[in-house]
Amino acid sequence: MTFTVLTLFPEIINAYIGSSIMARAIERGLINCRIINIRDFAFDKHKSCDDAPYGGGAGMLLLPEPLALALKSAGVKKRELSEDFSHKESFTQQKHVIYLSPSGILFDQKKANKFSKEQELVLICGRYEGIDKRIIDLYVDEEISTGDYVLSSGEIGAMVIMDAVHRLVEGVITCESLKEESFSDGLLEYPQWTRPEVFDTLRVPEILLSGHHERIRHWRLERRIEKTAKNRPDLLEKGIKAGIFSEEVLQILKCESNRSKNERD
């Protein structure tokens, strides 16, 4: 899989891809990463890439010309528009173009799984007040937001997507490690402990020392449900509505609901 990042600050992305799991995945040939400096396609001697928006308002926008040339250099095709510019003609290319924007579709684990199946993700890192709408109309497949907040750097959002997606590519991380992670099946991950057995008067739960694998598995599932109910009850509601939970999960939820009801009574 290839990540192609269009940015004004390639050093930010370089620092990320040169470390940890991503660096090892690149070294093993599982991941490829291209960084394209938008400034290389600016026209003037100052390498200007922004200007004031039409109609006034605070802030600056990235100019469309350097961005279009940067996208062309990445092999991204331009979309043909209808005469009134209201309809994007469909076409097929092997690159999925994403613009990082706080007003985009919310990024989640489902999106990460979908993106991990793409041959190439092209990530446009916005700056200032964003980019010219014509770039979105002509080139972008999806506007993606990493959360309900505003960042000054589209590079941070791009790295969030790269980190969540690359680890799902086959061979980067073992399937066992991914199996019970948060969001893998609608639940958060269970809490974990390591050595020493006692730390600051706090002891590791006895069941984890028992060696009884089935009991440990069930106990961990109960802890996952408990943690999800406490921190993200919306995930439980979505999972029940979508019918994604196993009978075992539903039974634990039912028992927990009955217990809570009896405590209130």
Order of alpha helices (4+ residues) and beta strands (2+ residues): beta-alpha-alpha-beta-beta-beta-alpha-beta-alpha-beta-alpha-beta-alpha-alpha-beta-beta-alpha-alpha-alpha
